[in-house]
């Protein structure tokens, strides 16, 4: 009889457990690296700046078309 764990209803074998654990740990490690070395504030500022520039560009195109 299988051990009553969370994954028993999913019929996960030993290999599937191994892959699931490795994938989960890899995600946590990569997320930690990205958080530690990533420039998220810079990414946000660049995105907002590019959005602002795109809006200004669209406004100028509309004004030119109306004239």
PDB file of N, CA, C and O in Angstrom:
ATOM      1  N   UNK A   1       0.856  -1.180   0.000  1.00  0.00           N
ATOM      2  CA  UNK A   1       0.000   0.000   0.000  1.00  0.00           C
ATOM      3  C   UNK A   1       0.901   1.242   0.000  1.00  0.00           C
ATOM      4  O   UNK A   1       1.872   1.303   0.755  1.00  0.00           O
ATOM      5  N   UNK A   2       0.582   2.229  -0.844  1.00  0.00           N
ATOM      6  CA  UNK A   2       1.414   3.437  -0.901  1.00  0.00           C
ATOM      7  C   UNK A   2       1.308   4.269   0.373  1.00  0.00           C
ATOM      8  O   UNK A   2       0.304   4.239   1.085  1.00  0.00           O
ATOM      9  N   UNK A   3       2.357   4.994   0.624  1.00  0.00           N
ATOM     10  CA  UNK A   3       2.375   5.877   1.791  1.00  0.00           C
ATOM     11  C   UNK A   3       1.429   7.042   1.522  1.00  0.00           C
ATOM     12  O   UNK A   3       1.515   7.651   0.456  1.00  0.00           O
ATOM     13  N   UNK A   4       0.533   7.374   2.443  1.00  0.00           N
ATOM     14  CA  UNK A   4      -0.456   8.437   2.191  1.00  0.00           C
ATOM     15  C   UNK A   4       0.170   9.835   2.257  1.00  0.00           C
ATOM     16  O   UNK A   4       0.137  10.494   3.296  1.00  0.00           O
ATOM     17  N   UNK A   5       0.727  10.262   1.157  1.00  0.00           N
ATOM     18  CA  UNK A   5       1.282  11.597   1.047  1.00  0.00           C
ATOM     19  C   UNK A   5       0.431  12.416   0.085  1.00  0.00           C
ATOM     20  O   UNK A   5      -0.506  11.901  -0.525  1.00  0.00           O
ATOM     21  N   UNK A   6       0.758  13.670  -0.039  1.00  0.00           N
ATOM     22  CA  UNK A   6       0.002  14.572  -0.923  1.00  0.00           C
ATOM     23  C   UNK A   6      -0.035  14.060  -2.358  1.00  0.00           C
ATOM     24  O   UNK A   6      -1.069  14.161  -3.018  1.00  0.00           O
ATOM     25  N   UNK A   7       1.070  13.516  -2.850  1.00  0.00           N
ATOM     26  CA  UNK A   7       1.157  13.144  -4.251  1.00  0.00           C
ATOM     27  C   UNK A   7       0.574  11.772  -4.573  1.00  0.00           C
ATOM     28  O   UNK A   7       0.543  11.393  -5.744  1.00  0.00           O
ATOM     29  N   UNK A   8       0.122  11.031  -3.601  1.00  0.00           N
ATOM     30  CA  UNK A   8      -0.413   9.700  -3.868  1.00  0.00           C
ATOM     31  C   UNK A   8      -1.615   9.757  -4.810  1.00  0.00           C
ATOM     32  O   UNK A   8      -1.684   8.933  -5.723  1.00  0.00           O
ATOM     33  N   UNK A   9      -2.574  10.687  -4.644  1.00  0.00           N
ATOM     34  CA  UNK A   9      -3.683  10.735  -5.600  1.00  0.00           C
ATOM     35  C   UNK A   9      -3.228  11.063  -7.019  1.00  0.00           C
ATOM     36  O   UNK A   9      -3.944  10.769  -7.976  1.00  0.00           O
ATOM     37  N   UNK A  10      -2.050  11.667  -7.171  1.00  0.00           N
ATOM     38  CA  UNK A  10      -1.528  11.981  -8.493  1.00  0.00           C
ATOM     39  C   UNK A  10      -0.746  10.812  -9.082  1.00  0.00           C
ATOM     40  O   UNK A  10      -0.266  10.887 -10.214  1.00  0.00           O
ATOM     41  N   UNK A  11      -0.620   9.743  -8.321  1.00  0.00           N
ATOM     42  CA  UNK A  11       0.120   8.552  -8.737  1.00  0.00           C
ATOM     43  C   UNK A  11       1.555   8.892  -9.143  1.00  0.00           C
ATOM     44  O   UNK A  11       2.048   8.427 -10.171  1.00  0.00           O
ATOM     45  N   UNK A  12       2.206   9.700  -8.330  1.00  0.00           N
ATOM     46  CA  UNK A  12       3.591  10.086  -8.608  1.00  0.00           C
ATOM     47  C   UNK A  12       4.538   9.028  -8.073  1.00  0.00           C
ATOM     48  O   UNK A  12       4.462   8.623  -6.913  1.00  0.00           O
ATOM     49  N   UNK A  13       5.432   8.592  -8.950  1.00  0.00           N
ATOM     50  CA  UNK A  13       6.436   7.623  -8.546  1.00  0.00           C
ATOM     51  C   UNK A  13       7.674   8.332  -8.018  1.00  0.00           C
ATOM     52  O   UNK A  13       7.690   9.554  -7.865  1.00  0.00           O
ATOM     53  N   UNK A  14       8.707   7.552  -7.745  1.00  0.00           N
ATOM     54  CA  UNK A  14       9.952   8.096  -7.214  1.00  0.00           C
ATOM     55  C   UNK A  14      10.607   9.056  -8.196  1.00  0.00           C
ATOM     56  O   UNK A  14      11.079  10.121  -7.798  1.00  0.00           O
ATOM     57  N   UNK A  15      10.642   8.696  -9.463  1.00  0.00           N
ATOM     58  CA  UNK A  15      11.237   9.564 -10.483  1.00  0.00           C
ATOM     59  C   UNK A  15      10.515  10.890 -10.605  1.00  0.00           C
ATOM     60  O   UNK A  15      11.148  11.937 -10.745  1.00  0.00           O
ATOM     61  N   UNK A  16       9.207  10.853 -10.554  1.00  0.00           N
ATOM     62  CA  UNK A  16       8.411  12.079 -10.653  1.00  0.00           C
ATOM     63  C   UNK A  16       8.626  12.960  -9.439  1.00  0.00           C
ATOM     64  O   UNK A  16       8.690  14.184  -9.557  1.00  0.00           O
ATOM     65  N   UNK A  17       8.739  12.341  -8.270  1.00  0.00           N
ATOM     66  CA  UNK A  17       9.053  13.100  -7.056  1.00  0.00           C
ATOM     67  C   UNK A  17      10.394  13.813  -7.211  1.00  0.00           C
ATOM     68  O   UNK A  17      10.530  14.992  -6.885  1.00  0.00           O
ATOM     69  N   UNK A  18      11.379  13.073  -7.715  1.00  0.00           N
ATOM     70  CA  UNK A  18      12.717  13.636  -7.894  1.00  0.00           C
ATOM     71  C   UNK A  18      12.680  14.843  -8.836  1.00  0.00           C
ATOM     72  O   UNK A  18      13.240  15.894  -8.525  1.00  0.00           O
ATOM     73  N   UNK A  19      12.026  14.689  -9.975  1.00  0.00           N
ATOM     74  CA  UNK A  19      11.934  15.782 -10.949  1.00  0.00           C
ATOM     75  C   UNK A  19      11.193  16.974 -10.351  1.00  0.00           C
ATOM     76  O   UNK A  19      11.605  18.117 -10.552  1.00  0.00           O
ATOM     77  N   UNK A  20      10.124  16.730  -9.630  1.00  0.00           N
ATOM     78  CA  UNK A  20       9.351  17.808  -9.018  1.00  0.00           C
ATOM     79  C   UNK A  20      10.182  18.569  -7.990  1.00  0.00           C
ATOM     80  O   UNK A  20      10.156  19.799  -7.958  1.00  0.00           O
ATOM     81  N   UNK A  21      10.905  17.857  -7.165  1.00  0.00           N
ATOM     82  CA  UNK A  21      11.732  18.493  -6.133  1.00  0.00           C
ATOM     83  C   UNK A  21      12.880  19.280  -6.763  1.00  0.00           C
ATOM     84  O   UNK A  21      13.155  20.406  -6.350  1.00  0.00           O
ATOM     85  N   UNK A  22      13.547  18.702  -7.752  1.00  0.00           N
ATOM     86  CA  UNK A  22      14.645  19.401  -8.420  1.00  0.00           C
ATOM     87  C   UNK A  22      14.129  20.664  -9.113  1.00  0.00           C
ATOM     88  O   UNK A  22      14.761  21.715  -9.017  1.00  0.00           O
ATOM     89  N   UNK A  23      13.002  20.579  -9.801  1.00  0.00           N
ATOM     90  CA  UNK A  23      12.435  21.740 -10.487  1.00  0.00           C
ATOM     91  C   UNK A  23      12.041  22.825  -9.487  1.00  0.00           C
ATOM     92  O   UNK A  23      12.285  24.008  -9.724  1.00  0.00           O
ATOM     93  N   UNK A  24      11.443  22.432  -8.386  1.00  0.00           N
ATOM     94  CA  UNK A  24      11.054  23.391  -7.358  1.00  0.00           C
ATOM     95  C   UNK A  24      12.249  24.092  -6.734  1.00  0.00           C
ATOM     96  O   UNK A  24      12.246  25.312  -6.569  1.00  0.00           O
ATOM     97  N   UNK A  25      13.270  23.317  -6.387  1.00  0.00           N
ATOM     98  CA  UNK A  25      14.479  23.909  -5.809  1.00  0.00           C
ATOM     99  C   UNK A  25      15.200  24.799  -6.816  1.00  0.00           C
ATOM    100  O   UNK A  25      15.722  25.854  -6.454  1.00  0.00           O
ATOM    101  N   UNK A  26      15.230  24.378  -8.071  1.00  0.00           N
ATOM    102  CA  UNK A  26      15.853  25.201  -9.113  1.00  0.00           C
ATOM    103  C   UNK A  26      15.137  26.536  -9.257  1.00  0.00           C
ATOM    104  O   UNK A  26      15.781  27.574  -9.407  1.00  0.00           O
ATOM    105  N   UNK A  27      13.817  26.515  -9.212  1.00  0.00           N
ATOM    106  CA  UNK A  27      13.044  27.753  -9.299  1.00  0.00           C
ATOM    107  C   UNK A  27      13.381  28.673  -8.135  1.00  0.00           C
ATOM    108  O   UNK A  27      13.575  29.874  -8.327  1.00  0.00           O
ATOM    109  N   UNK A  28      13.450  28.123  -6.939  1.00  0.00           N
ATOM    110  CA  UNK A  28      13.753  28.941  -5.754  1.00  0.00           C
ATOM    111  C   UNK A  28      15.156  29.543  -5.861  1.00  0.00           C
ATOM    112  O   UNK A  28      15.355  30.713  -5.535  1.00  0.00           O
ATOM    113  N   UNK A  29      16.127  28.747  -6.316  1.00  0.00           N
ATOM    114  CA  UNK A  29      17.496  29.247  -6.464  1.00  0.00           C
ATOM    115  C   UNK A  29      17.546  30.350  -7.520  1.00  0.00           C
ATOM    116  O   UNK A  29      18.148  31.398  -7.283  1.00  0.00           O
ATOM    117  N   UNK A  30      16.929  30.136  -8.674  1.00  0.00           N
ATOM    118  CA  UNK A  30      16.938  31.154  -9.735  1.00  0.00           C
ATOM    119  C   UNK A  30      16.211  32.412  -9.296  1.00  0.00           C
ATOM    120  O   UNK A  30      16.647  33.519  -9.614  1.00  0.00           O
ATOM    121  N   UNK A  31      15.131  32.267  -8.584  1.00  0.00           N
ATOM    122  CA  UNK A  31      14.402  33.435  -8.080  1.00  0.00           C
ATOM    123  C   UNK A  31      15.275  34.206  -7.098  1.00  0.00           C
ATOM    124  O   UNK A  31      15.294  35.436  -7.116  1.00  0.00           O
ATOM    125  N   UNK A  32      15.994  33.491  -6.247  1.00  0.00           N
ATOM    126  CA  UNK A  32      16.901  34.141  -5.297  1.00  0.00           C
ATOM    127  C   UNK A  32      18.020  34.882  -6.001  1.00  0.00           C
ATOM    128  O   UNK A  32      18.360  36.001  -5.617  1.00  0.00           O
ATOM    129  N   UNK A  33      18.597  34.273  -7.026  1.00  0.00           N
ATOM    130  CA  UNK A  33      19.662  34.936  -7.785  1.00  0.00           C
ATOM    131  C   UNK A  33      19.120  36.182  -8.471  1.00  0.00           C
ATOM    132  O   UNK A  33      19.752  37.238  -8.435  1.00  0.00           O
ATOM    133  N   UNK A  34      17.968  36.065  -9.087  1.00  0.00           N
ATOM    134  CA  UNK A  34      17.375  37.212  -9.776  1.00  0.00           C
ATOM    135  C   UNK A  34      17.043  38.320  -8.790  1.00  0.00           C
ATOM    136  O   UNK A  34      17.209  39.497  -9.110  1.00  0.00           O
ATOM    137  N   UNK A  35      16.587  37.974  -7.619  1.00  0.00           N
ATOM    138  CA  UNK A  35      16.265  38.980  -6.615  1.00  0.00           C
ATOM    139  C   UNK A  35      17.511  39.663  -6.074  1.00  0.00           C
ATOM    140  O   UNK A  35      17.507  40.865  -5.809  1.00  0.00           O
ATOM    141  N   UNK A  36      18.571  38.891  -5.913  1.00  0.00           N
ATOM    142  CA  UNK A  36      19.802  39.440  -5.341  1.00  0.00           C
ATOM    143  C   UNK A  36      20.561  40.314  -6.331  1.00  0.00           C
ATOM    144  O   UNK A  36      21.100  41.354  -5.954  1.00  0.00           O
ATOM    145  N   UNK A  37      20.605  39.902  -7.587  1.00  0.00           N
ATOM    146  CA  UNK A  37      21.426  40.609  -8.566  1.00  0.00           C
ATOM    147  C   UNK A  37      20.620  41.384  -9.593  1.00  0.00           C
ATOM    148  O   UNK A  37      21.186  42.150 -10.373  1.00  0.00           O
ATOM    149  N   UNK A  38      19.311  41.198  -9.606  1.00  0.00           N
ATOM    150  CA  UNK A  38      18.491  41.881 -10.599  1.00  0.00           C
ATOM    151  C   UNK A  38      18.268  43.332 -10.240  1.00  0.00           C
ATOM    152  O   UNK A  38      18.155  43.688  -9.067  1.00  0.00           O
ATOM    153  N   UNK A  39      18.206  44.166 -11.264  1.00  0.00           N
ATOM    154  CA  UNK A  39      17.969  45.593 -11.072  1.00  0.00           C
ATOM    155  C   UNK A  39      16.494  45.867 -11.358  1.00  0.00           C
ATOM    156  O   UNK A  39      16.149  46.454 -12.384  1.00  0.00           O
ATOM    157  N   UNK A  40      15.634  45.437 -10.444  1.00  0.00           N
ATOM    158  CA  UNK A  40      14.208  45.555 -10.679  1.00  0.00           C
ATOM    159  C   UNK A  40      13.752  47.009 -10.694  1.00  0.00           C
ATOM    160  O   UNK A  40      12.868  47.366 -11.472  1.00  0.00           O
ATOM    161  N   UNK A  41      14.339  47.854  -9.849  1.00  0.00           N
ATOM    162  CA  UNK A  41      13.961  49.265  -9.840  1.00  0.00           C
ATOM    163  C   UNK A  41      14.339  49.907 -11.175  1.00  0.00           C
ATOM    164  O   UNK A  41      13.572  50.692 -11.732  1.00  0.00           O
ATOM    165  N   UNK A  42      15.504  49.575 -11.674  1.00  0.00           N
ATOM    166  CA  UNK A  42      15.922  50.095 -12.972  1.00  0.00           C
ATOM    167  C   UNK A  42      15.022  49.609 -14.086  1.00  0.00           C
ATOM    168  O   UNK A  42      14.707  50.366 -15.004  1.00  0.00           O
ATOM    169  N   UNK A  43      14.601  48.346 -14.018  1.00  0.00           N
ATOM    170  CA  UNK A  43      13.696  47.798 -15.012  1.00  0.00           C
ATOM    171  C   UNK A  43      12.366  48.532 -14.994  1.00  0.00           C
ATOM    172  O   UNK A  43      11.822  48.855 -16.050  1.00  0.00           O
ATOM    173  N   UNK A  44      11.844  48.794 -13.821  1.00  0.00           N
ATOM    174  CA  UNK A  44      10.573  49.504 -13.698  1.00  0.00           C
ATOM    175  C   UNK A  44      10.706  50.922 -14.230  1.00  0.00           C
ATOM    176  O   UNK A  44       9.841  51.394 -14.967  1.00  0.00           O
ATOM    177  N   UNK A  45      11.787  51.607 -13.861  1.00  0.00           N
ATOM    178  CA  UNK A  45      11.981  52.980 -14.335  1.00  0.00           C
ATOM    179  C   UNK A  45      12.123  53.039 -15.853  1.00  0.00           C
ATOM    180  O   UNK A  45      11.563  53.926 -16.497  1.00  0.00           O
ATOM    181  N   UNK A  46      12.862  52.108 -16.419  1.00  0.00           N
ATOM    182  CA  UNK A  46      13.026  52.069 -17.873  1.00  0.00           C
ATOM    183  C   UNK A  46      11.695  51.801 -18.559  1.00  0.00           C
ATOM    184  O   UNK A  46      11.383  52.428 -19.571  1.00  0.00           O
ATOM    185  N   UNK A  47      10.915  50.884 -18.022  1.00  0.00           N
ATOM    186  CA  UNK A  47       9.615  50.568 -18.606  1.00  0.00           C
ATOM    187  C   UNK A  47       8.696  51.779 -18.561  1.00  0.00           C
ATOM    188  O   UNK A  47       8.029  52.084 -19.549  1.00  0.00           O
ATOM    189  N   UNK A  48       8.652  52.470 -17.430  1.00  0.00           N
ATOM    190  CA  UNK A  48       7.809  53.650 -17.324  1.00  0.00           C
ATOM    191  C   UNK A  48       8.276  54.771 -18.249  1.00  0.00           C
ATOM    192  O   UNK A  48       7.457  55.476 -18.838  1.00  0.00           O
ATOM    193  N   UNK A  49       9.575  54.932 -18.375  1.00  0.00           N
ATOM    194  CA  UNK A  49      10.129  55.959 -19.265  1.00  0.00           C
ATOM    195  C   UNK A  49       9.791  55.645 -20.731  1.00  0.00           C
ATOM    196  O   UNK A  49       9.398  56.534 -21.486  1.00  0.00           O
ATOM    197  N   UNK A  50       9.945  54.385 -21.120  1.00  0.00           N
ATOM    198  CA  UNK A  50       9.608  53.988 -22.490  1.00  0.00           C
ATOM    199  C   UNK A  50       8.121  54.169 -22.765  1.00  0.00           C
ATOM    200  O   UNK A  50       7.741  54.586 -23.859  1.00  0.00           O
ATOM    201  N   UNK A  51       7.288  53.864 -21.798  1.00  0.00           N
ATOM    202  CA  UNK A  51       5.851  54.049 -21.949  1.00  0.00           C
ATOM    203  C   UNK A  51       5.521  55.529 -22.121  1.00  0.00           C
ATOM    204  O   UNK A  51       4.706  55.893 -22.969  1.00  0.00           O
ATOM    205  N   UNK A  52       6.140  56.364 -21.333  1.00  0.00           N
ATOM    206  CA  UNK A  52       5.924  57.808 -21.433  1.00  0.00           C
ATOM    207  C   UNK A  52       6.354  58.330 -22.802  1.00  0.00           C
ATOM    208  O   UNK A  52       5.651  59.135 -23.413  1.00  0.00           O
ATOM    209  N   UNK A  53       7.494  57.877 -23.272  1.00  0.00           N
ATOM    210  CA  UNK A  53       7.971  58.292 -24.591  1.00  0.00           C
ATOM    211  C   UNK A  53       7.026  57.830 -25.697  1.00  0.00           C
ATOM    212  O   UNK A  53       6.760  58.578 -26.638  1.00  0.00           O
ATOM    213  N   UNK A  54       6.525  56.615 -25.590  1.00  0.00           N
ATOM    214  CA  UNK A  54       5.598  56.094 -26.594  1.00  0.00           C
ATOM    215  C   UNK A  54       4.298  56.894 -26.595  1.00  0.00           C
ATOM    216  O   UNK A  54       3.746  57.165 -27.662  1.00  0.00           O
ATOM    217  N   UNK A  55       3.801  57.275 -25.427  1.00  0.00           N
ATOM    218  CA  UNK A  55       2.573  58.073 -25.349  1.00  0.00           C
ATOM    219  C   UNK A  55       2.779  59.452 -25.976  1.00  0.00           C
ATOM    220  O   UNK A  55       1.921  59.943 -26.710  1.00  0.00           O
ATOM    221  N   UNK A  56       3.909  60.063 -25.684  1.00  0.00           N
ATOM    222  CA  UNK A  56       4.216  61.368 -26.267  1.00  0.00           C
ATOM    223  C   UNK A  56       4.312  61.271 -27.791  1.00  0.00           C
ATOM    224  O   UNK A  56       3.824  62.141 -28.512  1.00  0.00           O
ATOM    225  N   UNK A  57       4.939  60.212 -28.261  1.00  0.00           N
ATOM    226  CA  UNK A  57       5.078  59.999 -29.702  1.00  0.00           C
ATOM    227  C   UNK A  57       3.709  59.849 -30.359  1.00  0.00           C
ATOM    228  O   UNK A  57       3.470  60.409 -31.429  1.00  0.00           O
ATOM    229  N   UNK A  58       2.811  59.096 -29.728  1.00  0.00           N
ATOM    230  CA  UNK A  58       1.463  58.920 -30.270  1.00  0.00           C
ATOM    231  C   UNK A  58       0.687  60.229 -30.259  1.00  0.00           C
ATOM    232  O   UNK A  58      -0.058  60.510 -31.197  1.00  0.00           O
ATOM    233  N   UNK A  59       0.850  61.030 -29.218  1.00  0.00           N
ATOM    234  CA  UNK A  59       0.165  62.323 -29.143  1.00  0.00           C
ATOM    235  C   UNK A  59       0.636  63.236 -30.266  1.00  0.00           C
ATOM    236  O   UNK A  59      -0.173  63.917 -30.896  1.00  0.00           O
ATOM    237  N   UNK A  60       1.945  63.252 -30.519  1.00  0.00           N
ATOM    238  CA  UNK A  60       2.490  64.089 -31.585  1.00  0.00           C
ATOM    239  C   UNK A  60       1.973  63.645 -32.942  1.00  0.00           C
ATOM    240  O   UNK A  60       1.684  64.488 -33.791  1.00  0.00           O
ATOM    241  N   UNK A  61       1.850  62.348 -33.166  1.00  0.00           N
ATOM    242  CA  UNK A  61       1.343  61.837 -34.446  1.00  0.00           C
ATOM    243  C   UNK A  61      -0.111  62.242 -34.638  1.00  0.00           C
ATOM    244  O   UNK A  61      -0.511  62.587 -35.750  1.00  0.00           O
ATOM    245  N   UNK A  62      -0.909  62.205 -33.571  1.00  0.00           N
ATOM    246  CA  UNK A  62      -2.314  62.601 -33.669  1.00  0.00           C
ATOM    247  C   UNK A  62      -2.439  64.074 -33.979  1.00  0.00           C
ATOM    248  O   UNK A  62      -3.296  64.469 -34.769  1.00  0.00           O
ATOM    249  N   UNK A  63      -1.591  64.904 -33.362  1.00  0.00           N
ATOM    250  CA  UNK A  63      -1.636  66.350 -33.591  1.00  0.00           C
ATOM    251  C   UNK A  63      -1.242  66.649 -35.031  1.00  0.00           C
ATOM    252  O   UNK A  63      -1.857  67.503 -35.669  1.00  0.00           O
ATOM    253  N   UNK A  64      -0.239  65.972 -35.550  1.00  0.00           N
ATOM    254  CA  UNK A  64       0.202  66.206 -36.920  1.00  0.00           C
ATOM    255  C   UNK A  64      -0.884  65.785 -37.898  1.00  0.00           C
ATOM    256  O   UNK A  64      -1.097  66.480 -38.892  1.00  0.00           O
ATOM    257  N   UNK A  65      -1.574  64.685 -37.661  1.00  0.00           N
ATOM    258  CA  UNK A  65      -2.640  64.202 -38.560  1.00  0.00           C
ATOM    259  C   UNK A  65      -3.827  65.157 -38.552  1.00  0.00           C
ATOM    260  O   UNK A  65      -4.475  65.330 -39.584  1.00  0.00           O
ATOM    261  N   UNK A  66      -4.132  65.784 -37.410  1.00  0.00           N
ATOM    262  CA  UNK A  66      -5.269  66.699 -37.323  1.00  0.00           C
ATOM    263  C   UNK A  66      -5.005  67.989 -38.092  1.00  0.00           C
ATOM    264  O   UNK A  66      -5.935  68.595 -38.625  1.00  0.00           O
ATOM    265  N   UNK A  67      -3.744  68.413 -38.151  1.00  0.00           N
ATOM    266  CA  UNK A  67      -3.398  69.662 -38.845  1.00  0.00           C
ATOM    267  C   UNK A  67      -3.408  69.448 -40.282  1.00  0.00           C
ATOM    268  O   UNK A  67      -3.144  70.376 -41.047  1.00  0.00           O
TER     269      UNK A  67
END
